[in-house]
Amino acid sequence: MAAMSAAIADVVAHALRTLPPETRGRFLRDLMATAAAGLTALEGEQASSEAVYRLGDAVVGCGPVDPA
């Protein structure tokens, strides 16, 4: 499982390096939406909702980002 996670991280990192900066946010939003949809199909709406909720909670915990 760890090797698969590392491989996925490599694919995402490569995409982020090669995409124009203005499209990277959209790419990540689409990736998260696709992952949530896949999780819903595999484990059901409740499991997917919980994962998305935890992700949102983690983001809020990070605080605001200074765009400068």
mmCIF file of the N, C-alpha and C atoms, coordinates in Angstrom:
data_MODEL
# 
_entry.id   MODEL 
# 
loop_
_atom_site.group_PDB 
_atom_site.id 
_atom_site.type_symbol 
_atom_site.label_atom_id 
_atom_site.label_alt_id 
_atom_site.label_comp_id 
_atom_site.label_asym_id 
_atom_site.label_entity_id 
_atom_site.label_seq_id 
_atom_site.pdbx_PDB_ins_code 
_atom_site.Cartn_x 
_atom_site.Cartn_y 
_atom_site.Cartn_z 
_atom_site.occupancy 
_atom_site.B_iso_or_equiv 
_atom_site.pdbx_formal_charge 
_atom_site.auth_seq_id 
_atom_site.auth_comp_id 
_atom_site.auth_asym_id 
_atom_site.auth_atom_id 
_atom_site.pdbx_PDB_model_num 
ATOM 1   N N  . MET A 1 1  ? 0.824   -1.189 0.000   1.00 0.00 ? 1  MET A N  1 
ATOM 2   C CA . MET A 1 1  ? 0.000   0.000  0.000   1.00 0.00 ? 1  MET A CA 1 
ATOM 3   C C  . MET A 1 1  ? 0.868   1.253  0.000   1.00 0.00 ? 1  MET A C  1 
ATOM 4   N N  . ALA A 1 2  ? 1.953   1.253  0.787   1.00 0.00 ? 2  ALA A N  1 
ATOM 5   C CA . ALA A 1 2  ? 2.828   2.427  0.847   1.00 0.00 ? 2  ALA A CA 1 
ATOM 6   C C  . ALA A 1 2  ? 3.465   2.709  -0.509  1.00 0.00 ? 2  ALA A C  1 
ATOM 7   N N  . ALA A 1 3  ? 3.844   1.652  -1.221  1.00 0.00 ? 3  ALA A N  1 
ATOM 8   C CA . ALA A 1 3  ? 4.444   1.835  -2.543  1.00 0.00 ? 3  ALA A CA 1 
ATOM 9   C C  . ALA A 1 3  ? 3.435   2.439  -3.512  1.00 0.00 ? 3  ALA A C  1 
ATOM 10  N N  . MET A 1 4  ? 2.174   2.005  -3.416  1.00 0.00 ? 4  MET A N  1 
ATOM 11  C CA . MET A 1 4  ? 1.136   2.553  -4.281  1.00 0.00 ? 4  MET A CA 1 
ATOM 12  C C  . MET A 1 4  ? 0.903   4.025  -3.966  1.00 0.00 ? 4  MET A C  1 
ATOM 13  N N  . SER A 1 5  ? 0.866   4.361  -2.684  1.00 0.00 ? 5  SER A N  1 
ATOM 14  C CA . SER A 1 5  ? 0.685   5.760  -2.286  1.00 0.00 ? 5  SER A CA 1 
ATOM 15  C C  . SER A 1 5  ? 1.835   6.622  -2.786  1.00 0.00 ? 5  SER A C  1 
ATOM 16  N N  . ALA A 1 6  ? 3.049   6.105  -2.703  1.00 0.00 ? 6  ALA A N  1 
ATOM 17  C CA . ALA A 1 6  ? 4.210   6.851  -3.187  1.00 0.00 ? 6  ALA A CA 1 
ATOM 18  C C  . ALA A 1 6  ? 4.133   7.048  -4.695  1.00 0.00 ? 6  ALA A C  1 
ATOM 19  N N  . ALA A 1 7  ? 3.686   6.023  -5.417  1.00 0.00 ? 7  ALA A N  1 
ATOM 20  C CA . ALA A 1 7  ? 3.557   6.132  -6.867  1.00 0.00 ? 7  ALA A CA 1 
ATOM 21  C C  . ALA A 1 7  ? 2.504   7.168  -7.247  1.00 0.00 ? 7  ALA A C  1 
ATOM 22  N N  . ILE A 1 8  ? 1.396   7.165  -6.534  1.00 0.00 ? 8  ILE A N  1 
ATOM 23  C CA . ILE A 1 8  ? 0.343   8.149  -6.794  1.00 0.00 ? 8  ILE A CA 1 
ATOM 24  C C  . ILE A 1 8  ? 0.860   9.550  -6.494  1.00 0.00 ? 8  ILE A C  1 
ATOM 25  N N  . ALA A 1 9  ? 1.572   9.697  -5.390  1.00 0.00 ? 9  ALA A N  1 
ATOM 26  C CA . ALA A 1 9  ? 2.139   11.002 -5.041  1.00 0.00 ? 9  ALA A CA 1 
ATOM 27  C C  . ALA A 1 9  ? 3.105   11.481 -6.118  1.00 0.00 ? 9  ALA A C  1 
ATOM 28  N N  . ASP A 1 10 ? 3.877   10.564 -6.684  1.00 0.00 ? 10 ASP A N  1 
ATOM 29  C CA . ASP A 1 10 ? 4.804   10.923 -7.763  1.00 0.00 ? 10 ASP A CA 1 
ATOM 30  C C  . ASP A 1 10 ? 4.056   11.417 -8.997  1.00 0.00 ? 10 ASP A C  1 
ATOM 31  N N  . VAL A 1 11 ? 2.960   10.751 -9.343  1.00 0.00 ? 11 VAL A N  1 
ATOM 32  C CA . VAL A 1 11 ? 2.162   11.159 -10.506 1.00 0.00 ? 11 VAL A CA 1 
ATOM 33  C C  . VAL A 1 11 ? 1.585   12.558 -10.291 1.00 0.00 ? 11 VAL A C  1 
ATOM 34  N N  . VAL A 1 12 ? 1.037   12.792 -9.104  1.00 0.00 ? 12 VAL A N  1 
ATOM 35  C CA . VAL A 1 12 ? 0.455   14.107 -8.802  1.00 0.00 ? 12 VAL A CA 1 
ATOM 36  C C  . VAL A 1 12 ? 1.547   15.178 -8.793  1.00 0.00 ? 12 VAL A C  1 
ATOM 37  N N  . ALA A 1 13 ? 2.685   14.885 -8.178  1.00 0.00 ? 13 ALA A N  1 
ATOM 38  C CA . ALA A 1 13 ? 3.787   15.856 -8.140  1.00 0.00 ? 13 ALA A CA 1 
ATOM 39  C C  . ALA A 1 13 ? 4.268   16.187 -9.547  1.00 0.00 ? 13 ALA A C  1 
ATOM 40  N N  . HIS A 1 14 ? 4.370   15.185 -10.400 1.00 0.00 ? 14 HIS A N  1 
ATOM 41  C CA . HIS A 1 14 ? 4.786   15.417 -11.789 1.00 0.00 ? 14 HIS A CA 1 
ATOM 42  C C  . HIS A 1 14 ? 3.779   16.303 -12.506 1.00 0.00 ? 14 HIS A C  1 
ATOM 43  N N  . ALA A 1 15 ? 2.505   16.010 -12.316 1.00 0.00 ? 15 ALA A N  1 
ATOM 44  C CA . ALA A 1 15 ? 1.467   16.835 -12.954 1.00 0.00 ? 15 ALA A CA 1 
ATOM 45  C C  . ALA A 1 15 ? 1.567   18.279 -12.475 1.00 0.00 ? 15 ALA A C  1 
ATOM 46  N N  . LEU A 1 16 ? 1.766   18.474 -11.186 1.00 0.00 ? 16 LEU A N  1 
ATOM 47  C CA . LEU A 1 16 ? 1.855   19.834 -10.651 1.00 0.00 ? 16 LEU A CA 1 
ATOM 48  C C  . LEU A 1 16 ? 3.086   20.574 -11.175 1.00 0.00 ? 16 LEU A C  1 
ATOM 49  N N  . ARG A 1 17 ? 4.175   19.842 -11.375 1.00 0.00 ? 17 ARG A N  1 
ATOM 50  C CA . ARG A 1 17 ? 5.383   20.477 -11.919 1.00 0.00 ? 17 ARG A CA 1 
ATOM 51  C C  . ARG A 1 17 ? 5.194   20.888 -13.372 1.00 0.00 ? 17 ARG A C  1 
ATOM 52  N N  . THR A 1 18 ? 4.434   20.118 -14.124 1.00 0.00 ? 18 THR A N  1 
ATOM 53  C CA . THR A 1 18 ? 4.323   20.362 -15.561 1.00 0.00 ? 18 THR A CA 1 
ATOM 54  C C  . THR A 1 18 ? 3.132   21.232 -15.949 1.00 0.00 ? 18 THR A C  1 
ATOM 55  N N  . LEU A 1 19 ? 2.137   21.343 -15.088 1.00 0.00 ? 19 LEU A N  1 
ATOM 56  C CA . LEU A 1 19 ? 0.979   22.183 -15.399 1.00 0.00 ? 19 LEU A CA 1 
ATOM 57  C C  . LEU A 1 19 ? 1.325   23.654 -15.217 1.00 0.00 ? 19 LEU A C  1 
ATOM 58  N N  . PRO A 1 20 ? 0.697   24.509 -16.016 1.00 0.00 ? 20 PRO A N  1 
ATOM 59  C CA . PRO A 1 20 ? 0.871   25.945 -15.783 1.00 0.00 ? 20 PRO A CA 1 
ATOM 60  C C  . PRO A 1 20 ? 0.344   26.306 -14.392 1.00 0.00 ? 20 PRO A C  1 
ATOM 61  N N  . PRO A 1 21 ? 0.995   27.233 -13.708 1.00 0.00 ? 21 PRO A N  1 
ATOM 62  C CA . PRO A 1 21 ? 0.587   27.581 -12.344 1.00 0.00 ? 21 PRO A CA 1 
ATOM 63  C C  . PRO A 1 21 ? -0.894  27.918 -12.201 1.00 0.00 ? 21 PRO A C  1 
ATOM 64  N N  . GLU A 1 22 ? -1.463  28.588 -13.183 1.00 0.00 ? 22 GLU A N  1 
ATOM 65  C CA . GLU A 1 22 ? -2.868  28.993 -13.068 1.00 0.00 ? 22 GLU A CA 1 
ATOM 66  C C  . GLU A 1 22 ? -3.848  27.826 -13.174 1.00 0.00 ? 22 GLU A C  1 
ATOM 67  N N  . THR A 1 23 ? -3.391  26.646 -13.582 1.00 0.00 ? 23 THR A N  1 
ATOM 68  C CA . THR A 1 23 ? -4.288  25.491 -13.693 1.00 0.00 ? 23 THR A CA 1 
ATOM 69  C C  . THR A 1 23 ? -4.096  24.475 -12.569 1.00 0.00 ? 23 THR A C  1 
ATOM 70  N N  . ARG A 1 24 ? -3.115  24.670 -11.729 1.00 0.00 ? 24 ARG A N  1 
ATOM 71  C CA . ARG A 1 24 ? -2.811  23.686 -10.682 1.00 0.00 ? 24 ARG A CA 1 
ATOM 72  C C  . ARG A 1 24 ? -3.919  23.556 -9.649  1.00 0.00 ? 24 ARG A C  1 
ATOM 73  N N  . GLY A 1 25 ? -4.500  24.666 -9.236  1.00 0.00 ? 25 GLY A N  1 
ATOM 74  C CA . GLY A 1 25 ? -5.601  24.612 -8.269  1.00 0.00 ? 25 GLY A CA 1 
ATOM 75  C C  . GLY A 1 25 ? -6.787  23.839 -8.818  1.00 0.00 ? 25 GLY A C  1 
ATOM 76  N N  . ARG A 1 26 ? -7.132  24.108 -10.069 1.00 0.00 ? 26 ARG A N  1 
ATOM 77  C CA . ARG A 1 26 ? -8.255  23.403 -10.708 1.00 0.00 ? 26 ARG A CA 1 
ATOM 78  C C  . ARG A 1 26 ? -7.963  21.901 -10.787 1.00 0.00 ? 26 ARG A C  1 
ATOM 79  N N  . PHE A 1 27 ? -6.718  21.562 -11.140 1.00 0.00 ? 27 PHE A N  1 
ATOM 80  C CA . PHE A 1 27 ? -6.322  20.154 -11.206 1.00 0.00 ? 27 PHE A CA 1 
ATOM 81  C C  . PHE A 1 27 ? -6.537  19.463 -9.863  1.00 0.00 ? 27 PHE A C  1 
ATOM 82  N N  . LEU A 1 28 ? -6.082  20.105 -8.783  1.00 0.00 ? 28 LEU A N  1 
ATOM 83  C CA . LEU A 1 28 ? -6.229  19.497 -7.459  1.00 0.00 ? 28 LEU A CA 1 
ATOM 84  C C  . LEU A 1 28 ? -7.691  19.400 -7.034  1.00 0.00 ? 28 LEU A C  1 
ATOM 85  N N  . ARG A 1 29 ? -8.499  20.423 -7.348  1.00 0.00 ? 29 ARG A N  1 
ATOM 86  C CA . ARG A 1 29 ? -9.936  20.350 -7.026  1.00 0.00 ? 29 ARG A CA 1 
ATOM 87  C C  . ARG A 1 29 ? -10.598 19.205 -7.782  1.00 0.00 ? 29 ARG A C  1 
ATOM 88  N N  . ASP A 1 30 ? -10.268 19.063 -9.066  1.00 0.00 ? 30 ASP A N  1 
ATOM 89  C CA . ASP A 1 30 ? -10.830 17.963 -9.858  1.00 0.00 ? 30 ASP A CA 1 
ATOM 90  C C  . ASP A 1 30 ? -10.374 16.610 -9.323  1.00 0.00 ? 30 ASP A C  1 
ATOM 91  N N  . LEU A 1 31 ? -9.115  16.527 -8.926  1.00 0.00 ? 31 LEU A N  1 
ATOM 92  C CA . LEU A 1 31 ? -8.583  15.284 -8.366  1.00 0.00 ? 31 LEU A CA 1 
ATOM 93  C C  . LEU A 1 31 ? -9.315  14.901 -7.083  1.00 0.00 ? 31 LEU A C  1 
ATOM 94  N N  . MET A 1 32 ? -9.531  15.885 -6.198  1.00 0.00 ? 32 MET A N  1 
ATOM 95  C CA . MET A 1 32 ? -10.250 15.601 -4.952  1.00 0.00 ? 32 MET A CA 1 
ATOM 96  C C  . MET A 1 32 ? -11.695 15.190 -5.221  1.00 0.00 ? 32 MET A C  1 
ATOM 97  N N  . ALA A 1 33 ? -12.343 15.845 -6.181  1.00 0.00 ? 33 ALA A N  1 
ATOM 98  C CA . ALA A 1 33 ? -13.728 15.490 -6.509  1.00 0.00 ? 33 ALA A CA 1 
ATOM 99  C C  . ALA A 1 33 ? -13.809 14.081 -7.082  1.00 0.00 ? 33 ALA A C  1 
ATOM 100 N N  . THR A 1 34 ? -12.860 13.740 -7.935  1.00 0.00 ? 34 THR A N  1 
ATOM 101 C CA . THR A 1 34 ? -12.840 12.403 -8.526  1.00 0.00 ? 34 THR A CA 1 
ATOM 102 C C  . THR A 1 34 ? -12.564 11.344 -7.463  1.00 0.00 ? 34 THR A C  1 
ATOM 103 N N  . ALA A 1 35 ? -11.645 11.638 -6.548  1.00 0.00 ? 35 ALA A N  1 
ATOM 104 C CA . ALA A 1 35 ? -11.354 10.700 -5.463  1.00 0.00 ? 35 ALA A CA 1 
ATOM 105 C C  . ALA A 1 35 ? -12.574 10.506 -4.571  1.00 0.00 ? 35 ALA A C  1 
ATOM 106 N N  . ALA A 1 36 ? -13.286 11.584 -4.264  1.00 0.00 ? 36 ALA A N  1 
ATOM 107 C CA . ALA A 1 36 ? -14.490 11.475 -3.432  1.00 0.00 ? 36 ALA A CA 1 
ATOM 108 C C  . ALA A 1 36 ? -15.562 10.656 -4.137  1.00 0.00 ? 36 ALA A C  1 
ATOM 109 N N  . ALA A 1 37 ? -15.717 10.860 -5.436  1.00 0.00 ? 37 ALA A N  1 
ATOM 110 C CA . ALA A 1 37 ? -16.705 10.079 -6.190  1.00 0.00 ? 37 ALA A CA 1 
ATOM 111 C C  . ALA A 1 37 ? -16.322 8.601  -6.206  1.00 0.00 ? 37 ALA A C  1 
ATOM 112 N N  . GLY A 1 38 ? -15.043 8.316  -6.380  1.00 0.00 ? 38 GLY A N  1 
ATOM 113 C CA . GLY A 1 38 ? -14.585 6.930  -6.357  1.00 0.00 ? 38 GLY A CA 1 
ATOM 114 C C  . GLY A 1 38 ? -14.788 6.286  -4.999  1.00 0.00 ? 38 GLY A C  1 
ATOM 115 N N  . LEU A 1 39 ? -14.506 7.021  -3.947  1.00 0.00 ? 39 LEU A N  1 
ATOM 116 C CA . LEU A 1 39 ? -14.714 6.502  -2.595  1.00 0.00 ? 39 LEU A CA 1 
ATOM 117 C C  . LEU A 1 39 ? -16.192 6.237  -2.345  1.00 0.00 ? 39 LEU A C  1 
ATOM 118 N N  . THR A 1 40 ? -17.045 7.108  -2.859  1.00 0.00 ? 40 THR A N  1 
ATOM 119 C CA . THR A 1 40 ? -18.489 6.896  -2.726  1.00 0.00 ? 40 THR A CA 1 
ATOM 120 C C  . THR A 1 40 ? -18.895 5.599  -3.402  1.00 0.00 ? 40 THR A C  1 
ATOM 121 N N  . ALA A 1 41 ? -18.373 5.363  -4.599  1.00 0.00 ? 41 ALA A N  1 
ATOM 122 C CA . ALA A 1 41 ? -18.713 4.141  -5.334  1.00 0.00 ? 41 ALA A CA 1 
ATOM 123 C C  . ALA A 1 41 ? -18.195 2.895  -4.621  1.00 0.00 ? 41 ALA A C  1 
ATOM 124 N N  . LEU A 1 42 ? -17.020 2.990  -4.017  1.00 0.00 ? 42 LEU A N  1 
ATOM 125 C CA . LEU A 1 42 ? -16.411 1.823  -3.375  1.00 0.00 ? 42 LEU A CA 1 
ATOM 126 C C  . LEU A 1 42 ? -16.919 1.558  -1.964  1.00 0.00 ? 42 LEU A C  1 
ATOM 127 N N  . GLU A 1 43 ? -17.075 2.620  -1.173  1.00 0.00 ? 43 GLU A N  1 
ATOM 128 C CA . GLU A 1 43 ? -17.374 2.434  0.247   1.00 0.00 ? 43 GLU A CA 1 
ATOM 129 C C  . GLU A 1 43 ? -18.673 3.072  0.703   1.00 0.00 ? 43 GLU A C  1 
ATOM 130 N N  . GLY A 1 44 ? -19.329 3.793  -0.183  1.00 0.00 ? 44 GLY A N  1 
ATOM 131 C CA . GLY A 1 44 ? -20.614 4.386  0.159   1.00 0.00 ? 44 GLY A CA 1 
ATOM 132 C C  . GLY A 1 44 ? -20.522 5.854  0.516   1.00 0.00 ? 44 GLY A C  1 
ATOM 133 N N  . GLU A 1 45 ? -21.689 6.468  0.520   1.00 0.00 ? 45 GLU A N  1 
ATOM 134 C CA . GLU A 1 45 ? -21.780 7.910  0.747   1.00 0.00 ? 45 GLU A CA 1 
ATOM 135 C C  . GLU A 1 45 ? -21.288 8.318  2.134   1.00 0.00 ? 45 GLU A C  1 
ATOM 136 N N  . GLN A 1 46 ? -21.594 7.531  3.134   1.00 0.00 ? 46 GLN A N  1 
ATOM 137 C CA . GLN A 1 46 ? -21.201 7.901  4.499   1.00 0.00 ? 46 GLN A CA 1 
ATOM 138 C C  . GLN A 1 46 ? -19.679 7.942  4.646   1.00 0.00 ? 46 GLN A C  1 
ATOM 139 N N  . ALA A 1 47 ? -18.990 6.934  4.127   1.00 0.00 ? 47 ALA A N  1 
ATOM 140 C CA . ALA A 1 47 ? -17.524 6.906  4.220   1.00 0.00 ? 47 ALA A CA 1 
ATOM 141 C C  . ALA A 1 47 ? -16.907 8.059  3.437   1.00 0.00 ? 47 ALA A C  1 
ATOM 142 N N  . SER A 1 48 ? -17.455 8.332  2.270   1.00 0.00 ? 48 SER A N  1 
ATOM 143 C CA . SER A 1 48 ? -16.949 9.431  1.458   1.00 0.00 ? 48 SER A CA 1 
ATOM 144 C C  . SER A 1 48 ? -17.192 10.773 2.136   1.00 0.00 ? 48 SER A C  1 
ATOM 145 N N  . SER A 1 49 ? -18.380 10.949 2.671   1.00 0.00 ? 49 SER A N  1 
ATOM 146 C CA . SER A 1 49 ? -18.705 12.201 3.360   1.00 0.00 ? 49 SER A CA 1 
ATOM 147 C C  . SER A 1 49 ? -17.781 12.424 4.547   1.00 0.00 ? 49 SER A C  1 
ATOM 148 N N  . GLU A 1 50 ? -17.502 11.379 5.286   1.00 0.00 ? 50 GLU A N  1 
ATOM 149 C CA . GLU A 1 50 ? -16.609 11.486 6.443   1.00 0.00 ? 50 GLU A CA 1 
ATOM 150 C C  . GLU A 1 50 ? -15.201 11.883 6.002   1.00 0.00 ? 50 GLU A C  1 
ATOM 151 N N  . ALA A 1 51 ? -14.716 11.283 4.920   1.00 0.00 ? 51 ALA A N  1 
ATOM 152 C CA . ALA A 1 51 ? -13.375 11.608 4.430   1.00 0.00 ? 51 ALA A CA 1 
ATOM 153 C C  . ALA A 1 51 ? -13.301 13.059 3.957   1.00 0.00 ? 51 ALA A C  1 
ATOM 154 N N  . VAL A 1 52 ? -14.316 13.507 3.243   1.00 0.00 ? 52 VAL A N  1 
ATOM 155 C CA . VAL A 1 52 ? -14.340 14.890 2.760   1.00 0.00 ? 52 VAL A CA 1 
ATOM 156 C C  . VAL A 1 52 ? -14.452 15.856 3.938   1.00 0.00 ? 52 VAL A C  1 
ATOM 157 N N  . TYR A 1 53 ? -15.249 15.511 4.919   1.00 0.00 ? 53 TYR A N  1 
ATOM 158 C CA . TYR A 1 53 ? -15.389 16.342 6.120   1.00 0.00 ? 53 TYR A CA 1 
ATOM 159 C C  . TYR A 1 53 ? -14.040 16.473 6.833   1.00 0.00 ? 53 TYR A C  1 
ATOM 160 N N  . ARG A 1 54 ? -13.327 15.361 6.971   1.00 0.00 ? 54 ARG A N  1 
ATOM 161 C CA . ARG A 1 54 ? -12.017 15.396 7.641   1.00 0.00 ? 54 ARG A CA 1 
ATOM 162 C C  . ARG A 1 54 ? -11.014 16.226 6.850   1.00 0.00 ? 54 ARG A C  1 
ATOM 163 N N  . LEU A 1 55 ? -11.075 16.120 5.539   1.00 0.00 ? 55 LEU A N  1 
ATOM 164 C CA . LEU A 1 55 ? -10.202 16.930 4.694   1.00 0.00 ? 55 LEU A CA 1 
ATOM 165 C C  . LEU A 1 55 ? -10.496 18.413 4.899   1.00 0.00 ? 55 LEU A C  1 
ATOM 166 N N  . GLY A 1 56 ? -11.764 18.758 4.896   1.00 0.00 ? 56 GLY A N  1 
ATOM 167 C CA . GLY A 1 56 ? -12.153 20.145 5.132   1.00 0.00 ? 56 GLY A CA 1 
ATOM 168 C C  . GLY A 1 56 ? -11.719 20.629 6.500   1.00 0.00 ? 56 GLY A C  1 
ATOM 169 N N  . ASP A 1 57 ? -11.855 19.774 7.488   1.00 0.00 ? 57 ASP A N  1 
ATOM 170 C CA . ASP A 1 57 ? -11.433 20.109 8.845   1.00 0.00 ? 57 ASP A CA 1 
ATOM 171 C C  . ASP A 1 57 ? -9.928  20.378 8.893   1.00 0.00 ? 57 ASP A C  1 
ATOM 172 N N  . ALA A 1 58 ? -9.159  19.561 8.186   1.00 0.00 ? 58 ALA A N  1 
ATOM 173 C CA . ALA A 1 58 ? -7.709  19.737 8.152   1.00 0.00 ? 58 ALA A CA 1 
ATOM 174 C C  . ALA A 1 58 ? -7.340  21.056 7.478   1.00 0.00 ? 58 ALA A C  1 
ATOM 175 N N  . VAL A 1 59 ? -8.061  21.403 6.430   1.00 0.00 ? 59 VAL A N  1 
ATOM 176 C CA . VAL A 1 59 ? -7.787  22.650 5.716   1.00 0.00 ? 59 VAL A CA 1 
ATOM 177 C C  . VAL A 1 59 ? -8.075  23.845 6.614   1.00 0.00 ? 59 VAL A C  1 
ATOM 178 N N  . VAL A 1 60 ? -9.192  23.815 7.304   1.00 0.00 ? 60 VAL A N  1 
ATOM 179 C CA . VAL A 1 60 ? -9.547  24.909 8.208   1.00 0.00 ? 60 VAL A CA 1 
ATOM 180 C C  . VAL A 1 60 ? -8.504  25.038 9.310   1.00 0.00 ? 60 VAL A C  1 
ATOM 181 N N  . GLY A 1 61 ? -7.996  23.909 9.774   1.00 0.00 ? 61 GLY A N  1 
ATOM 182 C CA . GLY A 1 61 ? -6.987  23.917 10.825  1.00 0.00 ? 61 GLY A CA 1 
ATOM 183 C C  . GLY A 1 61 ? -5.665  24.531 10.394  1.00 0.00 ? 61 GLY A C  1 
ATOM 184 N N  . CYS A 1 62 ? -5.423  24.580 9.094   1.00 0.00 ? 62 CYS A N  1 
ATOM 185 C CA . CYS A 1 62 ? -4.171  25.158 8.584   1.00 0.00 ? 62 CYS A CA 1 
ATOM 186 C C  . CYS A 1 62 ? -4.178  26.678 8.609   1.00 0.00 ? 62 CYS A C  1 
ATOM 187 N N  . GLY A 1 63 ? -5.341  27.273 8.632   1.00 0.00 ? 63 GLY A N  1 
ATOM 188 C CA . GLY A 1 63 ? -5.435  28.732 8.637   1.00 0.00 ? 63 GLY A CA 1 
ATOM 189 C C  . GLY A 1 63 ? -5.316  29.307 7.243   1.00 0.00 ? 63 GLY A C  1 
ATOM 190 N N  . PRO A 1 64 ? -5.427  30.632 7.135   1.00 0.00 ? 64 PRO A N  1 
ATOM 191 C CA . PRO A 1 64 ? -5.395  31.281 5.823   1.00 0.00 ? 64 PRO A CA 1 
ATOM 192 C C  . PRO A 1 64 ? -4.004  31.226 5.198   1.00 0.00 ? 64 PRO A C  1 
ATOM 193 N N  . VAL A 1 65 ? -3.985  31.253 3.872   1.00 0.00 ? 65 VAL A N  1 
ATOM 194 C CA . VAL A 1 65 ? -2.739  31.243 3.116   1.00 0.00 ? 65 VAL A CA 1 
ATOM 195 C C  . VAL A 1 65 ? -2.510  32.639 2.561   1.00 0.00 ? 65 VAL A C  1 
ATOM 196 N N  . ASP A 1 66 ? -1.306  33.142 2.726   1.00 0.00 ? 66 ASP A N  1 
ATOM 197 C CA . ASP A 1 66 ? -0.954  34.443 2.172   1.00 0.00 ? 66 ASP A CA 1 
ATOM 198 C C  . ASP A 1 66 ? -0.579  34.255 0.705   1.00 0.00 ? 66 ASP A C  1 
ATOM 199 N N  . PRO A 1 67 ? -1.367  34.783 -0.236  1.00 0.00 ? 67 PRO A N  1 
ATOM 200 C CA . PRO A 1 67 ? -1.101  34.554 -1.658  1.00 0.00 ? 67 PRO A CA 1 
ATOM 201 C C  . PRO A 1 67 ? 0.150   35.265 -2.165  1.00 0.00 ? 67 PRO A C  1 
ATOM 202 N N  . ALA A 1 68 ? 0.716   36.154 -1.402  1.00 0.00 ? 68 ALA A N  1 
ATOM 203 C CA . ALA A 1 68 ? 1.894   36.913 -1.860  1.00 0.00 ? 68 ALA A CA 1 
ATOM 204 C C  . ALA A 1 68 ? 3.159   36.164 -1.731  1.00 0.00 ? 68 ALA A C  1 
# 
